Amino acid sequence: MSRLDDIPPRRWERDGWVITTDREHIEAEVVCAYLAAGDQSPGIPLETVRRMIAGSVNFGVFPGEPDVTGMVGYARVVTDFAAFAYIGDVFLLDGNRGAARGGWLMDCVEGHPDLQNLRRWLLMCGPRPLNWYKRRGFIEPERPGFALHKTDRQIYLRAAGKAE
């Protein structure tokens, strides 16, 4: 059993929109389609996305009741619940941006009661949202070599025999 199993689902509402952490409402197919179409995870298998969801605190964005409307946005947090959290896969599908929905999603992520008092938050993003995250208090590493990463953008395509 994981700490994730002990966290009750949370729900936020604003102007008819809903953000929920209830894994029952997180649509793996929507997350998979979004990630597979991007540069970071081309060809990501649905089963991999399901495992990512199972191991994360998930935030699904809905333009109404989750049982009635489809999920149009998402974010997830991988954490030890003590000192560290990684925010990943943040998106709002085209046509659902605006009205400060991205900010609201991040407010829910950062304000989640089980994600408080963490020493370090990490996220990785492309150049387009960089300034938006900086306005939210995220900064680039202050010293060279402080934050390193290793990314294999072809891993899922290679596994499917579709790598270039």
MOGI-V734624 format. One record per backbone hydrogen bond with DSSP energy under -1.0 kcal/mol. NH is the residue of the N-H (numbers start at 0). CO is the residue of the C=O. If there is no record, write none. Layout:
# MOGI-V734624
nh=[NH	NH]
co=[CO	CO]
This chain:
# MOGI-V734624
nh=[4	5	6	11	13	16	17	18	19	20	24	27	30	31	32	33	34	35	36	37	43	48	49	50	51	52	53	54	55	56	58	59	60	61	67	68	71	72	73	74	75	76	77	79	84	85	86	87	90	92	95	100	103	104	105	106	107	108	109	110	114	119	121	132	133	134	136	137	145	154	157	158	159	160	161]
co=[1	2	3	18	16	13	61	11	59	9	21	25	26	27	28	29	30	31	32	34	40	44	45	46	47	48	49	50	52	76	74	19	72	17	64	64	60	60	90	58	87	56	85	83	119	77	121	75	73	71	92	97	99	100	101	102	103	104	105	106	111	82	84	128	129	130	133	132	142	151	153	154	155	157	156]
